Amino acid sequence: PGTELRGAELIGVDLRRRRLRAASLRGALLVGADLRGVDLGHADLTGADLRGADLRSADLSVALFVTAPQLASARGDGATLVPAHLSRPAHWPAGS
């Protein structure tokens, strides 16, 4: 089991040094949060608010319950890994 952050208010928080693999982020407010390079593998993102969250170089490839609208509202780059069933948002730079 990972970190329990269900419903946490993490607006604008720098989370780059937090261990979030397998974390419960259900309903968490991650608006503008800094998640650059964070491993979100198996993290539960059900209902998490990712508006403006910085996901550059983050790994969401096996994150749970992440949706296209969540990704579209966040910032990512060519190094951001997304689940295979989702497309990279058009406004994100292409992979390198």
Helices and strands as residue ranges (DSSP letters): H 68-73
